[in-house]
Amino acid sequence: MFSLSVSSTAWVIIGVIIILAAALWTWRRFLRRCEAECEVDWGSVWLNRFDGLNRLFCRRFHRLRYEPLQLPHHGGAVVVANHVSGLDPLLLMAASRRPLRFLIAREQYRRRWLTWLFAAGGCIPVDREERPERAFREALEALRRGEVIALFPHGTIHLDSDPPRRIKSGAIRLAVLSGSPIFPLRLEGIRGQGHTILSVIMRSRARIHSFPPIECDKAALARCADHISDILEGRAKITHATLSS
């Protein structure tokens, strides 16, 4: 009985070691896959891995297809898009080959389990009640340093079925003051529209349509805003045919 007990214990230990070794091998293989999928250097190994994981998630689970976003290799740029769900920022990051610094409402930025990720990714919190100009100045300085700022000019989730809403002027002001072009995008094919978490877990056939960059002039701000609104709300004709995945 004693020898049998010892033998059984040994097999249990061997089994545990095998399981742990397999788990470690799988984990390392997973990390290598994330690193291979990463297309942006965020300056951190773990952020680069998250970038790769996000691209896998968006391309495989949400079946993202997109037209290559022709951001300049260097220099400031402003990326704007329609905002229909909580999935939108993940899709934009998956389609960009440069780090995107998002302007985000402070109440969203302070979500306890996500604050660390927002901070690590360079998100800029906007205090819309008290001092929104602080975030504006930080974004302007980032553009002048040659970074890319991304934001949703509607300011909140806005569906095509909603009444037309005038876009906020922040993106245009940032572009004019920094001399940066605006790259407008339109998101389509997302399930769970109007929701934050639900849109992330519901499988979509997401599409990102990109439009030529816009150079906004001080003398034609209203016309620039109208043009961006037409794109974001689907009134501009989409003529692009080549989609990547």
Phi and psi restraints in degrees (value plus and minus 20) as a CYANA .aco file:
   2 PHE   PHI     -86.0   -46.0
   2 PHE   PSI     -65.5   -25.5
   3 SER   PHI     -84.6   -44.6
   3 SER   PSI     -56.0   -16.0
   4 LEU   PHI     -85.9   -45.9
   4 LEU   PSI     -60.4   -20.4
   5 SER   PHI     -83.1   -43.1
   5 SER   PSI     -63.8   -23.8
   6 VAL   PHI     -82.8   -42.8
   6 VAL   PSI     -63.2   -23.2
   7 SER   PHI     -83.2   -43.2
   7 SER   PSI     -62.0   -22.0
   8 SER   PHI     -84.1   -44.1
   8 SER   PSI     -62.1   -22.1
   9 THR   PHI     -82.5   -42.5
   9 THR   PSI     -60.8   -20.8
  10 ALA   PHI     -82.1   -42.1
  10 ALA   PSI     -62.1   -22.1
  11 TRP   PHI     -86.3   -46.3
  11 TRP   PSI     -55.9   -15.9
  12 VAL   PHI     -82.5   -42.5
  12 VAL   PSI     -64.5   -24.5
  13 ILE   PHI     -82.7   -42.7
  13 ILE   PSI     -64.1   -24.1
  14 ILE   PHI     -81.5   -41.5
  14 ILE   PSI     -62.2   -22.2
  15 GLY   PHI     -82.3   -42.3
  15 GLY   PSI     -62.5   -22.5
  16 VAL   PHI     -83.4   -43.4
  16 VAL   PSI     -62.7   -22.7
  17 ILE   PHI     -81.7   -41.7
  17 ILE   PSI     -62.5   -22.5
  18 ILE   PHI     -83.6   -43.6
  18 ILE   PSI     -63.7   -23.7
  19 ILE   PHI     -82.9   -42.9
  19 ILE   PSI     -64.3   -24.3
  20 LEU   PHI     -84.4   -44.4
  20 LEU   PSI     -61.5   -21.5
  21 ALA   PHI     -84.0   -44.0
  21 ALA   PSI     -60.4   -20.4
  22 ALA   PHI     -86.5   -46.5
  22 ALA   PSI     -59.9   -19.9
  23 ALA   PHI     -84.6   -44.6
  23 ALA   PSI     -62.2   -22.2
  24 LEU   PHI     -84.0   -44.0
  24 LEU   PSI     -62.6   -22.6
  25 TRP   PHI     -82.9   -42.9
  25 TRP   PSI     -63.5   -23.5
  26 THR   PHI     -83.9   -43.9
  26 THR   PSI     -62.5   -22.5
  27 TRP   PHI     -82.3   -42.3
  27 TRP   PSI     -65.5   -25.5
  28 ARG   PHI     -85.2   -45.2
  28 ARG   PSI     -59.0   -19.0
  29 ARG   PHI     -85.0   -45.0
  29 ARG   PSI     -59.3   -19.3
  30 PHE   PHI     -82.5   -42.5
  30 PHE   PSI     -64.7   -24.7
  31 LEU   PHI     -83.7   -43.7
  31 LEU   PSI     -60.4   -20.4
  32 ARG   PHI     -83.5   -43.5
  32 ARG   PSI     -58.1   -18.1
  33 ARG   PHI     -84.6   -44.6
  33 ARG   PSI     -62.3   -22.3
  34 CYS   PHI     -82.2   -42.2
  34 CYS   PSI     -62.0   -22.0
  35 GLU   PHI     -83.9   -43.9
  35 GLU   PSI     -57.7   -17.7
  36 ALA   PHI     -88.4   -48.4
  36 ALA   PSI     -53.1   -13.1
  37 GLU   PHI    -100.2   -60.2
  37 GLU   PSI     -38.7     1.3
  38 CYS   PHI     -84.0   -44.0
  38 CYS   PSI     115.0   155.0
  39 GLU   PHI    -140.2  -100.2
  39 GLU   PSI     -14.6    25.4
  40 VAL   PHI    -154.0  -114.0
  40 VAL   PSI     118.7   158.7
  41 ASP   PHI    -114.3   -74.3
  41 ASP   PSI      86.6   126.6
  42 TRP   PHI    -108.3   -68.3
  42 TRP   PSI     -20.4    19.6
  43 GLY   PHI      62.7   102.7
  43 GLY   PSI      -9.9    30.1
  44 SER   PHI    -168.3  -128.3
  44 SER   PSI     113.5   153.5
  45 VAL   PHI     -79.2   -39.2
  45 VAL   PSI     -63.9   -23.9
  46 TRP   PHI     -91.9   -51.9
  46 TRP   PSI     -54.4   -14.4
  47 LEU   PHI     -88.3   -48.3
  47 LEU   PSI     -57.4   -17.4
  48 ASN   PHI     -83.5   -43.5
  48 ASN   PSI     -58.6   -18.6
  49 ARG   PHI     -86.2   -46.2
  49 ARG   PSI     -60.7   -20.7
  50 PHE   PHI     -83.2   -43.2
  50 PHE   PSI     -58.5   -18.5
  51 ASP   PHI     -79.3   -39.3
  51 ASP   PSI     -66.5   -26.5
  52 GLY   PHI     -84.2   -44.2
  52 GLY   PSI     -60.9   -20.9
  53 LEU   PHI     -82.4   -42.4
  53 LEU   PSI     -61.7   -21.7
  54 ASN   PHI     -84.2   -44.2
  54 ASN   PSI     -59.7   -19.7
  55 ARG   PHI     -84.6   -44.6
  55 ARG   PSI     -61.7   -21.7
  56 LEU   PHI     -81.7   -41.7
  56 LEU   PSI     -64.8   -24.8
  57 PHE   PHI     -81.4   -41.4
  57 PHE   PSI     -67.1   -27.1
  58 CYS   PHI     -90.0   -50.0
  58 CYS   PSI     -59.8   -19.8
  59 ARG   PHI     -98.4   -58.4
  59 ARG   PSI     -56.2   -16.2
  60 ARG   PHI    -110.4   -70.4
  60 ARG   PSI     -71.7   -31.7
  61 PHE   PHI     -97.1   -57.1
  61 PHE   PSI     -67.0   -27.0
  62 HIS   PHI    -113.7   -73.7
  62 HIS   PSI     -16.5    23.5
  63 ARG   PHI      30.3    70.3
  63 ARG   PSI      25.0    65.0
  64 LEU   PHI     -85.8   -45.8
  64 LEU   PSI     112.1   152.1
  65 ARG   PHI    -147.3  -107.3
  65 ARG   PSI     123.7   163.7
  66 TYR   PHI    -175.5  -135.5
  66 TYR   PSI     137.0   177.0
  67 GLU   PHI    -109.4   -69.4
  67 GLU   PSI     111.8   151.8
  68 PRO   PHI     -70.3   -30.3
  68 PRO   PSI     106.8   146.8
  69 LEU   PHI     -98.5   -58.5
  69 LEU   PSI      92.8   132.8
  70 GLN   PHI    -103.6   -63.6
  70 GLN   PSI      39.8    79.8
  71 LEU   PHI     -91.4   -51.4
  71 LEU   PSI     127.1   167.1
  72 PRO   PHI     -83.9   -43.9
  72 PRO   PSI     130.0   170.0
  73 HIS   PHI     -85.5   -45.5
  73 HIS   PSI     -49.1    -9.1
  74 HIS   PHI    -158.5  -118.5
  74 HIS   PSI     138.9   178.9
  75 GLY   PHI      76.2   116.2
  75 GLY   PSI     139.9   179.9
  76 GLY   PHI     -90.4   -50.4
  76 GLY   PSI     131.0   171.0
  77 ALA   PHI    -176.0  -136.0
  77 ALA   PSI     130.1   170.1
  78 VAL   PHI    -135.0   -95.0
  78 VAL   PSI     103.0   143.0
  79 VAL   PHI    -125.5   -85.5
  79 VAL   PSI     107.8   147.8
  80 VAL   PHI    -146.1  -106.1
  80 VAL   PSI     130.1   170.1
  81 ALA   PHI    -174.3  -134.3
  81 ALA   PSI     140.7   180.7
  82 ASN   PHI     -89.0   -49.0
  82 ASN   PSI     135.4   175.4
  83 HIS   PHI    -144.9  -104.9
  83 HIS   PSI      86.5   126.5
  84 VAL   PHI    -137.1   -97.1
  84 VAL   PSI     -31.1     8.9
  85 SER   PHI    -186.0  -146.0
  85 SER   PSI     154.4   194.4
  86 GLY   PHI     -94.8   -54.8
  86 GLY   PSI     -31.8     8.2
  87 LEU   PHI     -97.4   -57.4
  87 LEU   PSI     -40.2    -0.2
  88 ASP   PHI     -72.7   -32.7
  88 ASP   PSI     -68.9   -28.9
  89 PRO   PHI     -80.8   -40.8
  89 PRO   PSI     -56.8   -16.8
  90 LEU   PHI     -84.0   -44.0
  90 LEU   PSI     -59.5   -19.5
  91 LEU   PHI     -85.9   -45.9
  91 LEU   PSI     -62.2   -22.2
  92 LEU   PHI     -83.9   -43.9
  92 LEU   PSI     -62.4   -22.4
  93 MET   PHI     -83.4   -43.4
  93 MET   PSI     -56.4   -16.4
  94 ALA   PHI     -89.3   -49.3
  94 ALA   PSI     -40.2    -0.2
  95 ALA   PHI    -119.6   -79.6
  95 ALA   PSI     -22.4    17.6
  96 SER   PHI    -127.7   -87.7
  96 SER   PSI     123.6   163.6
  97 ARG   PHI    -125.3   -85.3
  97 ARG   PSI      -2.8    37.2
  98 ARG   PHI    -154.1  -114.1
  98 ARG   PSI     129.6   169.6
  99 PRO   PHI     -81.0   -41.0
  99 PRO   PSI     117.7   157.7
 100 LEU   PHI    -128.1   -88.1
 100 LEU   PSI     109.9   149.9
 101 ARG   PHI    -123.0   -83.0
 101 ARG   PSI      91.1   131.1
 102 PHE   PHI    -107.9   -67.9
 102 PHE   PSI     120.1   160.1
 103 LEU   PHI    -103.7   -63.7
 103 LEU   PSI     107.8   147.8
 104 ILE   PHI    -157.6  -117.6
 104 ILE   PSI     120.7   160.7
 105 ALA   PHI     -78.6   -38.6
 105 ALA   PSI     119.4   159.4
 106 ARG   PHI     -78.8   -38.8
 106 ARG   PSI     -57.2   -17.2
 107 GLU   PHI     -85.4   -45.4
 107 GLU   PSI     -49.5    -9.5
 108 GLN   PHI     -97.0   -57.0
 108 GLN   PSI     -59.6   -19.6
 109 TYR   PHI     -80.2   -40.2
 109 TYR   PSI     -52.3   -12.3
 110 ARG   PHI    -108.2   -68.2
 110 ARG   PSI     -11.4    28.6
 111 ARG   PHI     -78.6   -38.6
 111 ARG   PSI     102.6   142.6
 112 ARG   PHI     -74.6   -34.6
 112 ARG   PSI     -61.3   -21.3
 113 TRP   PHI    -106.9   -66.9
 113 TRP   PSI     -21.1    18.9
 114 LEU   PHI    -144.2  -104.2
 114 LEU   PSI     -29.1    10.9
 115 THR   PHI     -75.6   -35.6
 115 THR   PSI     -62.5   -22.5
 116 TRP   PHI     -81.1   -41.1
 116 TRP   PSI     -57.7   -17.7
 117 LEU   PHI     -92.3   -52.3
 117 LEU   PSI     -62.2   -22.2
 118 PHE   PHI     -80.5   -40.5
 118 PHE   PSI     -62.8   -22.8
 119 ALA   PHI     -86.2   -46.2
 119 ALA   PSI     -64.3   -24.3
 120 ALA   PHI     -83.7   -43.7
 120 ALA   PSI     -53.3   -13.3
 121 GLY   PHI    -103.4   -63.4
 121 GLY   PSI     -17.7    22.3
 122 GLY   PHI      58.9    98.9
 122 GLY   PSI      -2.0    38.0
 123 CYS   PHI     -82.4   -42.4
 123 CYS   PSI     127.3   167.3
 124 ILE   PHI    -130.9   -90.9
 124 ILE   PSI      91.9   131.9
 125 PRO   PHI     -94.0   -54.0
 125 PRO   PSI     119.0   159.0
 126 VAL   PHI    -131.7   -91.7
 126 VAL   PSI      98.9   138.9
 127 ASP   PHI    -111.2   -71.2
 127 ASP   PSI      73.5   113.5
 128 ARG   PHI     -92.8   -52.8
 128 ARG   PSI     -36.7     3.3
 129 GLU   PHI    -108.8   -68.8
 129 GLU   PSI     -54.7   -14.7
 130 GLU   PHI    -136.4   -96.4
 130 GLU   PSI     -83.3   -43.3
 131 ARG   PHI    -151.4  -111.4
 131 ARG   PSI      49.6    89.6
 132 PRO   PHI     -86.6   -46.6
 132 PRO   PSI     -42.6    -2.6
 133 GLU   PHI     -86.8   -46.8
 133 GLU   PSI     -43.7    -3.7
 134 ARG   PHI     -83.2   -43.2
 134 ARG   PSI     -65.7   -25.7
 135 ALA   PHI     -85.3   -45.3
 135 ALA   PSI     -57.4   -17.4
 136 PHE   PHI     -81.4   -41.4
 136 PHE   PSI     -64.6   -24.6
 137 ARG   PHI     -84.2   -44.2
 137 ARG   PSI     -60.5   -20.5
 138 GLU   PHI     -84.5   -44.5
 138 GLU   PSI     -61.2   -21.2
 139 ALA   PHI     -85.8   -45.8
 139 ALA   PSI     -59.9   -19.9
 140 LEU   PHI     -84.0   -44.0
 140 LEU   PSI     -62.7   -22.7
 141 GLU   PHI     -82.7   -42.7
 141 GLU   PSI     -59.1   -19.1
 142 ALA   PHI     -83.9   -43.9
 142 ALA   PSI     -61.2   -21.2
 143 LEU   PHI     -82.2   -42.2
 143 LEU   PSI     -61.9   -21.9
 144 ARG   PHI     -87.9   -47.9
 144 ARG   PSI     -42.0    -2.0
 145 ARG   PHI    -104.1   -64.1
 145 ARG   PSI     -24.3    15.7
 146 GLY   PHI      75.6   115.6
 146 GLY   PSI      -0.6    39.4
 147 GLU   PHI    -112.7   -72.7
 147 GLU   PSI     151.8   191.8
 148 VAL   PHI    -130.2   -90.2
 148 VAL   PSI     104.9   144.9
 149 ILE   PHI    -124.2   -84.2
 149 ILE   PSI     113.6   153.6
 150 ALA   PHI    -140.9  -100.9
 150 ALA   PSI     118.5   158.5
 151 LEU   PHI    -176.8  -136.8
 151 LEU   PSI     145.0   185.0
 152 PHE   PHI    -131.4   -91.4
 152 PHE   PSI      83.9   123.9
 153 PRO   PHI     -82.2   -42.2
 153 PRO   PSI     -38.3     1.7
 154 HIS   PHI     -91.5   -51.5
 154 HIS   PSI     -38.4     1.6
 155 GLY   PHI      66.1   106.1
 155 GLY   PSI     -39.2     0.8
 156 THR   PHI    -178.9  -138.9
 156 THR   PSI     156.2   196.2
 157 ILE   PHI     -81.5   -41.5
 157 ILE   PSI     109.7   149.7
 158 HIS   PHI    -161.9  -121.9
 158 HIS   PSI      95.7   135.7
 159 LEU   PHI    -112.1   -72.1
 159 LEU   PSI     138.7   178.7
 160 ASP   PHI     -81.2   -41.2
 160 ASP   PSI     -48.6    -8.6
 161 SER   PHI     -97.9   -57.9
 161 SER   PSI     -32.4     7.6
 162 ASP   PHI     -96.2   -56.2
 162 ASP   PSI     137.4   177.4
 163 PRO   PHI     -79.1   -39.1
 163 PRO   PSI     124.6   164.6
 164 PRO   PHI     -72.7   -32.7
 164 PRO   PSI     118.9   158.9
 165 ARG   PHI    -146.8  -106.8
 165 ARG   PSI     114.5   154.5
 166 ARG   PHI     -86.7   -46.7
 166 ARG   PSI     111.3   151.3
 167 ILE   PHI     -94.2   -54.2
 167 ILE   PSI     133.9   173.9
 168 LYS   PHI     -95.0   -55.0
 168 LYS   PSI     133.0   173.0
 169 SER   PHI    -105.7   -65.7
 169 SER   PSI     -24.3    15.7
 170 GLY   PHI     -75.8   -35.8
 170 GLY   PSI     -65.4   -25.4
 171 ALA   PHI     -82.1   -42.1
 171 ALA   PSI     -62.3   -22.3
 172 ILE   PHI     -88.5   -48.5
 172 ILE   PSI     -62.3   -22.3
 173 ARG   PHI     -81.7   -41.7
 173 ARG   PSI     -62.2   -22.2
 174 LEU   PHI     -81.0   -41.0
 174 LEU   PSI     -63.4   -23.4
 175 ALA   PHI     -84.7   -44.7
 175 ALA   PSI     -64.1   -24.1
 176 VAL   PHI     -87.0   -47.0
 176 VAL   PSI     -66.5   -26.5
 177 LEU   PHI     -89.4   -49.4
 177 LEU   PSI     -50.2   -10.2
 178 SER   PHI    -116.9   -76.9
 178 SER   PSI     -30.1     9.9
 179 GLY   PHI      51.5    91.5
 179 GLY   PSI       6.5    46.5
 180 SER   PHI    -119.3   -79.3
 180 SER   PSI     126.4   166.4
 181 PRO   PHI     -96.4   -56.4
 181 PRO   PSI     136.1   176.1
 182 ILE   PHI    -124.2   -84.2
 182 ILE   PSI     110.6   150.6
 183 PHE   PHI    -129.5   -89.5
 183 PHE   PSI      82.4   122.4
 184 PRO   PHI    -105.1   -65.1
 184 PRO   PSI     119.5   159.5
 185 LEU   PHI    -149.8  -109.8
 185 LEU   PSI     133.6   173.6
 186 ARG   PHI    -147.7  -107.7
 186 ARG   PSI     105.8   145.8
 187 LEU   PHI    -114.9   -74.9
 187 LEU   PSI     116.6   156.6
 188 GLU   PHI    -162.9  -122.9
 188 GLU   PSI     147.1   187.1
 189 GLY   PHI      55.8    95.8
 189 GLY   PSI      -0.9    39.1
 190 ILE   PHI    -115.7   -75.7
 190 ILE   PSI     107.1   147.1
 191 ARG   PHI    -103.4   -63.4
 191 ARG   PSI     142.2   182.2
 192 GLY   PHI      50.0    90.0
 192 GLY   PSI       7.4    47.4
 193 GLN   PHI     -80.5   -40.5
 193 GLN   PSI     122.2   162.2
 194 GLY   PHI      70.7   110.7
 194 GLY   PSI     -24.2    15.8
 195 HIS   PHI    -139.9   -99.9
 195 HIS   PSI     137.1   177.1
 196 THR   PHI    -113.1   -73.1
 196 THR   PSI     -84.1   -44.1
 197 ILE   PHI     -98.0   -58.0
 197 ILE   PSI     -62.0   -22.0
 198 LEU   PHI     -77.6   -37.6
 198 LEU   PSI     -57.6   -17.6
 199 SER   PHI     -87.0   -47.0
 199 SER   PSI     -45.9    -5.9
 200 VAL   PHI     -95.5   -55.5
 200 VAL   PSI     -56.0   -16.0
 201 ILE   PHI    -114.9   -74.9
 201 ILE   PSI     -32.5     7.5
 202 MET   PHI    -109.2   -69.2
 202 MET   PSI     106.9   146.9
 203 ARG   PHI     -89.3   -49.3
 203 ARG   PSI     115.1   155.1
 204 SER   PHI    -140.2  -100.2
 204 SER   PSI     153.9   193.9
 205 ARG   PHI    -138.6   -98.6
 205 ARG   PSI      51.8    91.8
 206 ALA   PHI     -92.4   -52.4
 206 ALA   PSI     122.9   162.9
 207 ARG   PHI    -152.8  -112.8
 207 ARG   PSI     121.3   161.3
 208 ILE   PHI    -142.4  -102.4
 208 ILE   PSI      99.2   139.2
 209 HIS   PHI    -122.4   -82.4
 209 HIS   PSI     106.4   146.4
 210 SER   PHI    -124.8   -84.8
 210 SER   PSI     127.9   167.9
 211 PHE   PHI    -140.5  -100.5
 211 PHE   PSI     140.7   180.7
 212 PRO   PHI     -77.4   -37.4
 212 PRO   PSI     126.9   166.9
 213 PRO   PHI     -81.6   -41.6
 213 PRO   PSI     130.5   170.5
 214 ILE   PHI    -135.0   -95.0
 214 ILE   PSI     109.3   149.3
 215 GLU   PHI    -120.8   -80.8
 215 GLU   PSI      89.1   129.1
 216 CYS   PHI    -107.1   -67.1
 216 CYS   PSI     116.6   156.6
 217 ASP   PHI    -131.3   -91.3
 217 ASP   PSI     124.5   164.5
 218 LYS   PHI     -76.7   -36.7
 218 LYS   PSI     -51.7   -11.7
 219 ALA   PHI     -99.7   -59.7
 219 ALA   PSI     -28.5    11.5
 220 ALA   PHI    -156.5  -116.5
 220 ALA   PSI      23.4    63.4
 221 LEU   PHI     -84.8   -44.8
 221 LEU   PSI     -62.0   -22.0
 222 ALA   PHI     -83.6   -43.6
 222 ALA   PSI     -62.2   -22.2
 223 ARG   PHI     -86.4   -46.4
 223 ARG   PSI     -56.9   -16.9
 224 CYS   PHI     -84.3   -44.3
 224 CYS   PSI     -63.0   -23.0
 225 ALA   PHI     -83.5   -43.5
 225 ALA   PSI     -60.5   -20.5
 226 ASP   PHI     -84.3   -44.3
 226 ASP   PSI     -60.0   -20.0
 227 HIS   PHI     -85.1   -45.1
 227 HIS   PSI     -63.3   -23.3
 228 ILE   PHI     -84.8   -44.8
 228 ILE   PSI     -61.4   -21.4
 229 SER   PHI     -80.5   -40.5
 229 SER   PSI     -61.8   -21.8
 230 ASP   PHI     -80.1   -40.1
 230 ASP   PSI     -59.7   -19.7
 231 ILE   PHI     -89.8   -49.8
 231 ILE   PSI     -69.4   -29.4
 232 LEU   PHI     -85.5   -45.5
 232 LEU   PSI     -53.5   -13.5
 233 GLU   PHI    -117.1   -77.1
 233 GLU   PSI     -10.5    29.5
 234 GLY   PHI      62.7   102.7
 234 GLY   PSI      -4.6    35.4
 235 ARG   PHI    -109.8   -69.8
 235 ARG   PSI     -34.8     5.2
 236 ALA   PHI    -106.6   -66.6
 236 ALA   PSI     118.8   158.8
 237 LYS   PHI     -90.8   -50.8
 237 LYS   PSI     112.2   152.2
 238 ILE   PHI    -113.2   -73.2
 238 ILE   PSI      97.1   137.1
 239 THR   PHI    -131.9   -91.9
 239 THR   PSI     -24.9    15.1
 240 HIS   PHI     -93.0   -53.0
 240 HIS   PSI     122.1   162.1
 241 ALA   PHI    -139.2   -99.2
 241 ALA   PSI     -45.8    -5.8
 242 THR   PHI    -110.5   -70.5
 242 THR   PSI      99.2   139.2
 243 LEU   PHI    -137.7   -97.7
 243 LEU   PSI     120.8   160.8
 244 SER   PHI    -125.1   -85.1
 244 SER   PSI     139.7   179.7
